[in-house]
Amino acid sequence: MINRLSGNGRSIAALVLLALIWGYNWVVMKKSLQFMGPFDFNAIRMLLGGLILLALMAGRGMSLRPKQVPLTILLGLLQTAAGTGLIIWALTSGGAGKTSILVYTMPFWILLFARPILGERIRGADWVPVLTAFAGLVLLLEPWSLKATFTSEILAVLAGVFWALAAITIKWMQRMPDFDLVSATAWQFLYGSVPLVIAAVVVPSPPVTWTPYLVMAIAYNAVLVCALAFLLWTYIMNKLPAGVAGMGTMAVPVIGMTASILEIGERMDIWETAGIFLILAALSILTWMKGRDSRRIPIAVVPE
């Protein structure tokens, strides 16, 4: 019994650390764009993250041979290239906290896409969090006001859509006996970095201002967000029920929003606040429902 409690304690501690790393990164990414162009920053952090993961795999004696190459390339295009690319683009003009909330609408897009792609039906009760999240999304976007940040918010929502498609791709890959999350993550980082590097070369950007903060931000993303966090996620998924793990990742946008308010001074109007409340409530309901039913929640491994 003591050993079981100790094991659960380590798993929960790993989940808390993971949420803190990914959650605070929203502020790190936003502040880093003061010193480096968004496409340059995104390309270097994802490429370094993939290389570090491969080095860790080699150190642990794991095979470096890529598996399920076509699906892994697809995953890299959906998750690393499109998903993280849209997130960084959204952060150029949008707030870190609001962007994190909009991207984390991903679970609701998964429900909608899973039916035509995986043949999974949306049951009657599943529509409650979906409709609640949709109402929150409308309030958060405020389409009636056409705010200056509206384009940024649409980019964040699209990032969530691509994230959902990546999660479904992962769920498809998990059906195969040779699936390995760490290997798939490392190689999809590298495959997805190719269009990111091309974008960084082609799209004009201001000169990089190398500061201690920028160096630390790149190291934070490459070492902690892309490497350590995914090893933690693998450990968590092996030790904790999917519902508990899903609830833990729900803390990521809350941490991102809180950190953006405290450190950057971002503020929300009444409609945005109401929309965030509804989306977080919908995430809580969905996570509880999936945990109760013991159904695995497909969560894309995007380091944000």
Backbone hydrogen bonds, N-H to C=O, Kabsch-Sander energy under -0.5 kcal/mol:
donor,donor_aa,acceptor,acceptor_aa,energy
5,L,1,M,-2.5
6,S,2,I,-2.6
7,G,3,N,-2.5
8,N,4,R,-2.5
9,G,5,L,-2.5
10,R,6,S,-2.1
11,S,7,G,-2.1
12,I,8,N,-2.7
13,A,9,G,-2.4
14,A,10,R,-2.3
15,L,11,S,-2.1
16,V,12,I,-2.6
17,L,13,A,-2.5
18,L,14,A,-2.4
19,A,15,L,-2.4
20,L,16,V,-2.2
21,I,17,L,-2.5
22,W,18,L,-2.7
23,G,19,A,-2.6
24,Y,20,L,-2.4
25,N,21,I,-1.0
26,W,23,G,-1.2
27,V,24,Y,-0.9
28,V,24,Y,-1.7
29,M,25,N,-3.1
30,K,26,W,-1.9
31,K,27,V,-2.6
32,S,28,V,-1.9
33,L,29,M,-1.0
33,L,30,K,-0.6
34,Q,31,K,-1.4
35,F,32,S,-1.9
36,M,32,S,-1.1
41,F,37,G,-2.7
42,N,38,P,-2.2
43,A,39,F,-2.2
44,I,40,D,-2.2
45,R,41,F,-2.1
46,M,42,N,-2.0
47,L,43,A,-2.2
48,L,44,I,-2.2
49,G,45,R,-1.9
50,G,46,M,-2.2
51,L,47,L,-2.1
52,I,48,L,-2.6
53,L,49,G,-2.1
54,L,50,G,-2.1
55,A,51,L,-2.1
56,L,52,I,-2.4
57,M,53,L,-2.4
58,A,54,L,-2.4
59,G,55,A,-2.3
60,R,56,L,-1.6
61,G,58,A,-1.3
62,M,57,M,-2.9
72,T,68,Q,-2.6
73,I,69,V,-2.7
74,L,70,P,-2.2
75,L,71,L,-2.6
76,G,72,T,-2.5
77,L,73,I,-2.3
78,L,74,L,-2.5
79,Q,75,L,-3.2
80,T,75,L,-0.6
80,T,76,G,-0.7
81,A,76,G,-2.8
82,A,77,L,-2.6
83,G,78,L,-1.6
84,T,79,Q,-1.8
85,G,80,T,-0.6
85,G,81,A,-0.8
86,L,82,A,-2.5
87,I,83,G,-1.7
88,I,84,T,-2.5
89,W,85,G,-2.0
90,A,86,L,-2.6
91,L,87,I,-1.9
92,T,88,I,-0.8
92,T,89,W,-0.9
93,S,90,A,-1.0
94,G,90,A,-2.1
99,T,95,G,-2.1
100,S,96,A,-2.1
101,I,97,G,-1.8
102,L,98,K,-2.4
103,V,99,T,-2.5
104,Y,100,S,-1.7
105,T,102,L,-1.4
106,M,103,V,-1.2
108,F,105,T,-1.4
109,W,105,T,-1.2
110,I,106,M,-2.1
111,L,107,P,-1.6
112,L,108,F,-1.5
113,F,109,W,-2.7
114,A,110,I,-2.6
115,R,111,L,-0.7
117,I,113,F,-1.9
118,L,114,A,-1.9
119,G,114,A,-0.7
119,G,115,R,-1.0
120,E,114,A,-1.8
121,R,119,G,-0.5
123,R,121,R,-0.8
126,D,123,R,-0.7
127,W,123,R,-0.8
127,W,124,G,-1.1
128,V,125,A,-1.4
130,V,126,D,-1.3
131,L,127,W,-2.8
132,T,128,V,-2.1
133,A,129,P,-2.7
134,F,130,V,-2.2
135,A,131,L,-2.2
136,G,132,T,-2.1
137,L,133,A,-2.5
138,V,134,F,-2.2
139,L,135,A,-2.1
140,L,136,G,-2.4
141,L,137,L,-2.5
142,E,138,V,-2.2
145,S,142,E,-2.0
146,L,142,E,-0.8
150,F,147,K,-1.6
153,E,149,T,-2.2
154,I,150,F,-2.2
155,L,151,T,-2.2
156,A,152,S,-1.9
157,V,153,E,-2.1
158,L,154,I,-2.5
159,A,155,L,-2.0
160,G,156,A,-1.8
161,V,157,V,-1.9
162,F,158,L,-2.5
163,W,159,A,-2.4
164,A,160,G,-2.1
165,L,161,V,-2.1
166,A,162,F,-2.2
167,A,163,W,-2.2
168,I,164,A,-2.2
169,T,165,L,-1.9
170,I,166,A,-2.4
171,K,167,A,-2.3
172,W,168,I,-2.1
173,M,169,T,-2.4
174,Q,170,I,-2.3
175,R,172,W,-1.1
176,M,173,M,-1.9
179,F,176,M,-1.6
184,A,180,D,-2.7
185,T,181,L,-2.4
186,A,182,V,-2.6
187,W,183,S,-2.5
188,Q,184,A,-2.2
189,F,185,T,-2.0
190,L,186,A,-1.8
191,Y,187,W,-3.1
192,G,188,Q,-2.5
193,S,189,F,-1.3
194,V,190,L,-0.7
194,V,191,Y,-1.0
196,L,192,G,-0.9
197,V,193,S,-3.0
198,I,194,V,-2.1
199,A,195,P,-2.5
200,A,196,L,-2.3
201,V,197,V,-1.9
202,V,198,I,-2.6
203,V,199,A,-2.9
209,T,35,F,-3.0
210,W,208,V,-0.8
211,T,209,T,-0.8
215,V,211,T,-2.3
216,M,212,P,-2.4
217,A,213,Y,-2.6
218,I,214,L,-2.5
219,A,215,V,-2.3
220,Y,216,M,-2.9
221,N,217,A,-2.3
222,A,218,I,-2.9
223,V,219,A,-2.8
224,L,219,A,-0.8
224,L,220,Y,-1.0
225,V,220,Y,-2.4
226,C,221,N,-2.6
228,L,223,V,-2.9
229,A,224,L,-2.7
231,L,227,A,-1.6
232,L,228,L,-2.5
233,W,229,A,-2.4
234,T,230,F,-2.0
235,Y,231,L,-2.0
236,I,232,L,-2.8
237,M,233,W,-2.6
238,N,234,T,-1.2
239,K,235,Y,-1.0
239,K,236,I,-0.7
240,L,236,I,-3.1
245,A,241,P,-2.3
246,G,242,A,-2.8
247,M,243,G,-2.1
248,G,244,V,-2.1
249,T,245,A,-2.1
250,M,246,G,-1.3
251,A,247,M,-0.5
251,A,248,G,-1.3
252,V,249,T,-1.5
254,V,250,M,-0.7
255,I,251,A,-2.8
256,G,252,V,-2.6
257,M,253,P,-2.7
258,T,254,V,-2.6
259,A,255,I,-2.9
260,S,256,G,-2.0
261,I,257,M,-1.7
262,L,258,T,-2.4
263,E,259,A,-3.0
264,I,259,A,-0.6
264,I,260,S,-1.0
265,G,260,S,-0.8
266,E,260,S,-1.9
273,T,269,D,-2.5
274,A,270,I,-2.1
275,G,271,W,-2.5
276,I,272,E,-2.6
277,F,273,T,-2.2
278,L,274,A,-2.1
279,I,275,G,-2.4
280,L,276,I,-2.6
281,A,277,F,-2.3
282,A,278,L,-2.5
283,L,279,I,-2.4
284,S,280,L,-2.1
285,I,281,A,-2.4
286,L,282,A,-2.7
287,T,283,L,-2.6
288,W,284,S,-2.3
289,M,285,I,-2.5
290,K,286,L,-2.5
291,G,287,T,-2.4
292,R,288,W,-2.5
293,D,289,M,-1.9
294,S,290,K,-0.5
294,S,291,G,-0.6
295,R,290,K,-2.0
299,I,297,I,-0.9
300,A,298,P,-0.6
302,V,300,A,-1.6
304,E,302,V,-2.0
